[in-house]
Amino acid sequence: MLSSNGIGVMAVAAVSGSVVLIVLQMHRRMVLEFMKKLESELGEKTYQPKKKVRFAADVIEPSSNNKEYRNRRSAKFSANYNKLAATV
């Protein structure tokens, strides 16, 4: 009898916790929708177009197999590394 009461209390706690979480999610959504409607009515929100990405002219796009790209990068790295090693 004692274990069935414990199971009942656990079930009630689980159900009430689930209800609380669902109500909180619904409240959040309702507040967000209300704020969106309010902003649109007041006209405070303005449309800003997305900025376009522009790459530098010297950006190298790797070839399909990437061997050429890796060879260039490793050659530059080794040249810079040799310069730094010579100064030390």
N, C-alpha and C positions, 0 to 999 in steps of 0.2 A: 504494500500500500504506500509505503514511504517513497519508493522509487518511482511510482506512477505520478505522485505529486511533483517530484523533481522534474520528471520529463514534461509534465504539463506546464510548469513554470518556465522551463527552457523553451518550450514551443511558443508560449505567449511572448517571451522576450524576443525570440527570433522574428515573430510576425510583427510585433510592434516596432522593432528596429527597422524592418523592411519598409513598413508604412512610413516611418519617419524619413527614411532616405528617399523614398518616392516623392513624398510631399516637398522635401527640400529641393529636389531636382525640378519639380513642376513650378515651384515658387521662383527659382532662378530663371527658368525659361520665360515665365510670365513677366518678370521684371525686365529682362532683356528686350522682349517684344515691346513692352510699354515704352522703354527708353528710345527704341528705334522709331516708334510712331511719334513720340514727342519731339524728337530731333527733326524728323521729316516735316512735321507741322510747323515748327518754329523756323525751319530753314537754316539752322546753324551748321548742319553738315553740308560741306561743299564737295563736289566731285573733284578729285585730283587724279589725273592720269598717271599711270605707272611710268617710272623712268626707264628708258631703254638702256641696255648695257652696250657699251662701246669698248671694244678691245683695242689695244695698242697696235700700231702698224707692224711692229717687229715680233708679234706673237707667232710662234711657229706651231703649226698644227702637225702632230705626229703622222707619219705615214701609216699605211694600213697594218704593217707588221711591226712598227715601232722600232726597228733596228737602227734606222738612220737617226731617229730622234735620240735614242739612247746613246749612240756613238757621239753625236754632237755634244750632248750634255756631259758625258764622261770626259770628253776631250777638254771642254771648258773647265770642268772641275779640276782635272789633273794639272792644267796650265796654271790655274789660280793657286792650287796647292803648292806647286813647285816654286812659284814666286814668293809665297809666304815662307816656305822652308828656306829659301835662299836668304831672306832678310833676317832670319833668326840666328 
